[in-house]
Amino acid sequence: MKPLFGRGPSLQLRLFFTVLVSVACIVADARFHLFDSSRVYMNSLVSPLIYLANLPKQLVGGVRTQFRSRESLMDENDQLQQQLFLVRGELLRLQQLTQENQRLHQLLGSPINLDARKMVAQIMAVDSDPFVHQVVIDKGTLNGVYDGQPVLNDQGVVGQVLSVGKTTSRVLLITDASHALPVRIARNDIRAIASGTGSIDELELKNITRNADIQEGDLLVTSGLGGRFPMGYPVARITRFAYEEGKPFAEVKAKPLAELDRLRYLLLLWPADQGKQPILAAPSAAMSTASAATTTEGSP
């Protein structure tokens, strides 16, 4: 009598053919990339499932954010009110000092830049070359940025704009080996040139005689010479003053006040005569091109 259901290949034989076909598919995909297009379609089909699986987590996170405790919000509000109170107190003192400084500048007959335009920029990228100290910021010609523009942060001078694009710009830091900045010592007004050494935390003052009145801890500020950086912004502090017999000049090192390896936000400055009006394009003849931005500002 013929059986109702015929008997097929054995399970061992089926397993052998399955493994054989799987190995053949793996080899074909690895060597000849036969399933690349299929993999793209599969990823497209699976991606909605990934978003769907992540949806509960996003919902829970959103609900948790929306339902923060009232006590926590009140504590945070109290802290912000205290900080605002302290800032207002410092602002009153700053206004008084600014007025006094303005009167002193008027007595001395020197210019003062109170109406200089300022703009905050954020760092987007840092140059990966260890011998090039440059960063990229999120402001460009659309914001009025121009070549050679001075750049600071809340600690001191950072550098100057090297090149400008429509929406981004590249900033050359003061520690770059190709950068030099006219400075003066705040204690006695000795003028010098602070040059980059290629080290992120060191500047060098060249051509300083060994009998110069310079001490460790002296503050260096911008001298205003060269017409690029406004006068009086802090730059660095003297960390070493030494000389050797037989050498004509002393060895003078300084450390930048700005922590150049931890930059996040920067401050762009415009000349005082442009502070009251928006700037739509870079100045034409006042600022030189990339060659001046990458080398020096000129000697005092």
C-alpha positions in Angstrom: 0.0 0.0 0.0 1.4 3.4 -1.0 1.9 5.8 2.0 -0.2 9.0 2.0 2.8 11.3 2.6 6.0 10.6 0.8 9.2 10.8 2.8 11.6 13.6 1.7 15.4 14.0 2.3 16.6 13.3 5.7 17.1 16.1 8.3 20.9 15.7 8.1 20.9 16.2 4.4 18.7 19.3 4.6 21.0 20.8 7.3 24.0 20.1 5.1 22.5 21.8 2.0 21.3 24.8 4.2 24.8 25.3 5.6 26.3 25.0 2.2 23.9 27.6 0.7 24.6 29.9 3.7 28.4 29.7 3.3 28.0 30.3 -0.5 25.9 33.4 0.2 28.4 34.7 2.7 31.4 34.2 0.4 29.5 35.8 -2.6 28.5 38.8 -0.5 32.1 39.3 0.9 33.9 38.8 -2.4 31.5 40.1 -5.0 29.1 42.4 -2.9 26.0 40.7 -4.5 23.6 41.7 -1.7 24.6 45.3 -1.1 21.4 46.6 -2.8 19.3 44.2 -0.9 20.9 45.2 2.4 20.0 48.9 1.6 16.3 47.9 1.1 16.3 45.8 4.2 17.7 48.7 6.3 15.0 51.0 4.8 12.3 48.5 5.8 13.7 48.1 9.3 14.3 51.8 10.1 10.6 52.5 10.9 10.8 49.7 13.5 13.8 51.2 15.1 12.1 54.6 15.4 9.0 52.8 16.7 11.0 50.9 19.3 12.7 54.2 20.4 9.4 56.0 20.7 8.5 54.8 24.3 11.9 56.0 25.6 11.3 59.5 24.0 7.8 59.7 25.4 9.0 58.8 28.9 11.8 61.3 28.6 9.5 64.0 27.5 6.9 63.3 30.2 9.7 63.3 32.8 10.9 66.7 31.6 7.4 68.1 31.6 6.6 66.9 35.1 9.6 68.1 37.0 8.8 68.9 40.6 7.6 72.4 41.5 10.1 72.4 44.4 13.0 71.9 42.0 11.9 74.7 39.7 11.5 77.0 42.7 15.0 76.2 44.0 16.4 76.8 40.5 14.5 80.1 40.3 15.9 81.3 43.7 19.4 80.5 42.6 19.0 82.4 39.4 17.6 85.4 41.2 20.6 85.4 43.6 23.0 85.2 40.6 21.1 88.0 38.9 21.3 90.1 42.0 25.1 89.6 42.2 25.5 90.4 38.5 23.6 93.6 38.9 25.8 94.6 41.8 28.9 94.0 39.7 27.3 95.9 36.8 26.8 99.0 39.0 30.5 98.8 40.0 31.5 98.3 36.4 29.5 101.4 35.3 31.2 103.5 37.9 34.7 102.3 36.9 33.8 102.8 33.2 32.8 106.4 33.9 36.0 107.0 35.9 38.1 105.4 33.2 36.5 107.6 30.6 37.2 110.8 32.6 40.9 109.7 33.0 41.2 109.1 29.3 39.7 112.5 28.6 42.2 114.1 30.9 45.1 112.2 29.2 43.7 113.0 25.7 43.9 109.4 24.6 41.1 107.7 22.6 38.7 105.3 24.2 36.6 102.7 22.5 33.3 102.4 24.4 30.9 101.9 21.5 32.8 99.1 19.8 30.4 96.5 18.3 30.7 93.0 19.7 29.3 89.6 18.7 29.4 86.2 20.3 30.6 83.3 18.2 30.8 79.5 18.9 33.6 77.2 18.0 32.6 74.5 15.4 35.9 72.8 14.8 39.6 72.7 15.9 42.5 72.1 13.5 43.8 68.6 14.0 47.4 69.5 13.1 49.3 69.9 16.4 51.6 72.5 14.8 48.7 74.7 13.6 46.7 76.6 16.2 43.5 77.4 14.4 39.8 77.1 15.1 36.6 77.5 13.0 33.7 79.6 14.3 30.1 79.8 13.2 30.2 83.5 11.9 31.1 84.7 8.5 30.7 87.5 6.0 26.9 87.4 6.5 27.6 88.5 10.0 30.1 91.2 9.0 33.2 89.2 10.0 36.4 90.4 8.2 40.0 89.2 7.8 42.2 90.3 10.6 39.3 90.9 13.0 40.3 90.7 16.7 38.9 87.8 18.7 38.7 87.5 22.5 36.9 85.6 25.2 36.0 86.4 28.8 39.6 85.9 29.9 41.7 87.7 27.3 42.9 88.0 23.7 42.5 84.7 21.7 43.6 85.6 18.2 42.4 87.1 15.0 40.4 86.0 12.0 42.5 84.4 9.3 40.0 83.7 6.6 36.3 84.3 6.2 33.5 82.3 4.4 29.8 83.1 4.1 28.7 81.5 7.4 32.0 80.3 9.0 35.5 81.8 9.6 38.9 80.5 10.6 40.6 82.0 13.6 44.4 82.1 14.1 45.3 81.7 17.8 48.0 83.9 19.4 50.1 80.9 20.2 50.5 79.9 16.6 54.1 80.1 15.5 53.2 82.5 12.7 51.4 85.0 14.9 52.7 88.1 16.6 51.0 90.7 18.7 52.1 94.2 19.9 51.7 94.4 23.7 52.8 96.5 26.6 53.5 95.7 30.2 50.7 97.2 32.3 53.0 98.0 35.2 55.4 100.3 33.4 54.2 100.5 29.7 57.2 98.8 28.2 56.3 97.8 24.7 57.2 94.5 23.1 56.0 91.9 20.5 54.4 88.7 21.9 55.1 85.9 19.4 53.5 82.5 19.3 55.8 79.5 20.0 53.7 76.7 18.7 52.9 75.6 22.3 49.3 76.2 23.2 50.1 77.7 26.6 53.2 79.8 25.9 54.2 83.1 24.2 57.6 84.6 23.7 58.8 88.2 23.9 61.7 88.7 21.5 64.5 91.3 21.4 64.1 92.2 25.1 67.3 93.6 26.6 68.6 91.9 29.7 68.3 95.1 31.8 64.7 95.7 30.9 62.3 96.3 33.9 60.3 93.0 33.5 59.3 90.8 36.3 57.5 87.4 36.6 53.8 88.0 37.0 53.7 91.2 35.0 50.5 91.5 33.0 50.7 92.0 29.2 47.9 94.0 27.5 47.4 95.0 23.9 49.3 98.2 23.1 46.9 99.3 20.3 49.8 99.7 17.9 49.3 98.3 14.4 45.7 99.4 14.4 44.2 95.9 14.7 43.7 95.1 18.4 42.1 97.8 20.6 44.3 99.1 23.4 44.2 97.7 26.9 42.9 94.1 26.5 44.7 91.5 28.7 46.8 89.0 26.8 49.2 87.1 29.1 51.4 87.1 32.2 55.1 86.8 32.3 56.3 83.4 33.5 60.0 83.6 32.9 62.6 86.3 32.6 66.2 85.1 32.4 69.4 85.8 30.4 72.8 84.2 29.8 76.1 85.9 29.7 77.2 86.6 26.1 73.7 86.8 24.7 72.4 90.3 23.7 68.8 89.6 24.6 67.0 88.0 27.5 64.7 85.0 27.4 61.2 86.1 28.2 58.2 83.7 28.3 54.5 84.4 29.0 51.4 82.4 29.5 48.2 83.4 27.7 45.3 84.3 30.1 42.8 82.6 27.8 42.7 78.8 28.1 43.2 78.2 24.4 42.7 74.5 24.6 39.3 74.8 26.3 37.7 77.4 24.1 33.9 77.2 23.4 32.6 80.8 22.9 34.5 83.7 21.5 33.9 87.4 21.2 34.3 89.3 17.9 35.2 93.0 18.0 34.6 95.8 15.5 36.2 99.2 15.4 34.5 101.9 17.5 33.5 103.9 14.5 31.5 100.9 13.2 29.9 100.1 16.5 26.7 102.0 16.0 25.7 100.6 12.7 25.4 97.0 11.3 28.3 95.7 9.3 27.3 93.8 6.1 30.7 93.5 4.4 34.3 93.3 5.3 36.2 96.6 5.3 38.0 97.1 2.0 41.3 98.9 2.6 41.5 98.9 6.4 42.3 95.2 6.8 44.8 93.3 4.7 44.3 89.8 3.4 45.4 86.4 4.7 49.1 87.2 4.5 48.8 89.9 7.2 46.5 87.7 9.3 48.9 84.8 9.4 52.1 86.6 10.2 52.3 89.7 12.3 50.6 93.0 12.9 53.8 95.0 12.6 56.4 96.2 15.1 55.6 98.9 17.6 
